[in-house]
């Protein structure tokens, strides 16, 4: 059986080699399991690409893909999925936080018959921003997409080949892999695993990337539009009721003075809400334009041990 390990790489020149070699040592101890690695350089600013190429020259089972610019983690993973050929496909990070020592637990759970297994960390050792956005993402997926109850998602996962085959059929620009997973299969399990501290450097996760990933949710649900419609209706109803109250009070007591400050506050709230909803609608329109214009999920600049592919 072949296990394909897909790793998106960004500024990980000092850790990616250890990830690969430690994984090989772990997999060698699992009877009947072979492995290949698909390392995707997401336009790193350090020597990551050179390190990947050196690993590919040293190990024939290491495939290297260099993207033409920074497309983001999920797009980089999609590029790797297109090159993965294993019976099982695994996703992990490039910094040893999703530790290779946990691989046997995934294989054991997959062999029970599940199509997809997510690793759930006993104690997260991410930075504040990554922890915050992870919790927000979990909340949104729970309420806005068809996530099976009682399940959690993470960047450490393993799936069957047919799941990978379904994922790569998606050609939209905006990617959120966990949602695509949930749309593909319901035969999913969680396993509790250890989460290790980052061995070197700082997290590359920042607010801009978190916001970009958050906005990708809109590509998979119309619930924000429904919320806008319902909230707009409630605001309009409240305004209508308020107008009736003011009108009646004015008739009953003509001496009452209508305050400009309260009027301006109401206007500011309503206009602010209106512009917020316009922004949400604009995001949907923008994503439609990107998809209609066939904006690529990723562009491959160079490869090693794998044929070059452009999307």
Helices and strands as residue ranges (DSSP letters): E 2-9, H 16-28, E 34-41, H 48-58, E 62-67, H 73-83, E 88-92, G 100-102, H 103-110, E 116-121, H 128-144, E 157-160, H 161-167, H 177-184, E 188-193, H 207-216, G 217-219, H 223-252, H 260-292, E 300-304
